[in-house]
Each structure stands twice: as structure tokens, then as C-alpha cells.
Amino acid sequence: MIKSFYMSLRELANVPVHRLIQSTATGIAKAQYELDLTSIRIAQLMAGVDEATRVPFGKKSYSLLELGFTPTFYQFVDTVIEIKVSISTSTSTSSSRNRRDASSKKTDSDGTVEATSSSVSAAYSSKYQYSTEGSSYIRTKIVPVPAPAILHERIRGLLDSEQQGL
């Protein structure tokens, strides 16, 4: 279990940032869709189509919607992706010798700067006294929002038409 956790941290360090953001955004969109579908299903249950979901009052039973209850809808409002990595640079010089003839030699030098990154792990933290607190996480916030206005209008219309039919 721990080995797979460290493997996933290593894999996370190799994921391009745009793919991580895209994957997170897609996941949030799918989760939002599922939240909306759940609220709609709850609204259907609250409509009291099944007698088991109706509330008896006196000689009559009422749906939860008829009693003024509405389903709760939720929305993702804030998402934070934070991944801390260590970025280091190094300069290397490579030399190559090309022989033009037996007596002359040419030396080419090319200074190259290379940047590397590594995930902030327990070993890295211990070696460099780097704080790993909150080093990699995705945080999102879900808040309740009012039901769509059109849903309220449809419920009101349904209730009015049912009352006129009595």
C-alpha cells in the first residue's frame, strides 16, 4: 500500500501541469453533473408519486413539494491545486575532439544548462530540511445553492393545476 502511494507521488511529479489541471477540471465537471442528477432524483421523490413518499395530514396526504420543501442543490465554487516540487539547475560542459589531420586537433565546448524537478518526499525533506506540510493536494469547496428558479415555477404550476382539478 505504501509502495503504491510513493509510486503515485512519483507518477504525479511526471504529469504535465496542463494534464493535471484538465483532469481535475473534468473530474469536477463530472462530479457537478452527478450532484445535479442526484438533486433532480430527490425532487422526483419529493413530488410524492409513490404513496410511501407522501406525508399524511388529516384525511389527505401531501408530497414534500406540496408542503414547501425543495431539494438542495450543490455547486463547486472553489478549487485549489497545489503541488510543490523542487527545481534545480546545473551546468554541464561537454567536449568533443574532431581530428582534421594527424597533427591538428579541434576542441568544441558547449555549455548546457539543464533544469530538473523532483517531488518533495520524506527523503528530500529530511536531506534538505524542506517542509513538506501540504506539499501536494487538491482542495475543492462545495456549497448549497438555491434550486433553479424554473424548478420553483414548474412546481408552483403543478401544484396550482392539481388544486384546480380538485
Secondary structure in CASP SS format (residue, H / E / C, confidence):
PFRMAT SS
TARGET T0000
AUTHOR 0000-0000-0000
METHOD secondary structure of the structure
MODEL  1
M C 1.00
I H 1.00
K H 1.00
S H 1.00
F H 1.00
Y H 1.00
M H 1.00
S H 1.00
L H 1.00
R H 1.00
E H 1.00
L H 1.00
A H 1.00
N H 1.00
V C 1.00
P C 1.00
V H 1.00
H H 1.00
R H 1.00
L H 1.00
I H 1.00
Q H 1.00
S H 1.00
T H 1.00
A H 1.00
T H 1.00
G H 1.00
I H 1.00
A H 1.00
K H 1.00
A H 1.00
Q H 1.00
Y H 1.00
E H 1.00
L H 1.00
D H 1.00
L H 1.00
T H 1.00
S H 1.00
I H 1.00
R H 1.00
I H 1.00
A H 1.00
Q H 1.00
L H 1.00
M H 1.00
A C 1.00
G C 1.00
V C 1.00
D C 1.00
E H 1.00
A H 1.00
T H 1.00
R C 1.00
V E 1.00
P E 1.00
F E 1.00
G C 1.00
K C 1.00
K E 1.00
S E 1.00
Y E 1.00
S C 1.00
L C 1.00
L C 1.00
E C 1.00
L C 1.00
G C 1.00
F C 1.00
T C 1.00
P C 1.00
T C 1.00
F E 1.00
Y E 1.00
Q E 1.00
F E 1.00
V E 1.00
D E 1.00
T E 1.00
V E 1.00
I E 1.00
E E 1.00
I E 1.00
K C 1.00
V E 1.00
S E 1.00
I E 1.00
S E 1.00
T E 1.00
S E 1.00
T E 1.00
S E 1.00
T E 1.00
S E 1.00
S E 1.00
S E 1.00
R E 1.00
N E 1.00
R E 1.00
R C 1.00
D C 1.00
A C 1.00
S C 1.00
S C 1.00
K E 1.00
K E 1.00
T E 1.00
D E 1.00
S E 1.00
D E 1.00
G E 1.00
T E 1.00
V E 1.00
E E 1.00
A E 1.00
T E 1.00
S E 1.00
S E 1.00
S E 1.00
V C 1.00
S C 1.00
A H 1.00
A H 1.00
Y H 1.00
S H 1.00
S H 1.00
K H 1.00
Y H 1.00
Q C 1.00
Y C 1.00
S C 1.00
T C 1.00
E C 1.00
G C 1.00
S C 1.00
S E 1.00
Y E 1.00
I E 1.00
R E 1.00
T E 1.00
K E 1.00
I E 1.00
V E 1.00
P E 1.00
V E 1.00
P C 1.00
A C 1.00
P C 1.00
A H 1.00
I H 1.00
L H 1.00
H H 1.00
E H 1.00
R H 1.00
I H 1.00
R H 1.00
G H 1.00
L H 1.00
L H 1.00
D H 1.00
S H 1.00
E H 1.00
Q H 1.00
Q H 1.00
G C 1.00
L C 1.00
END
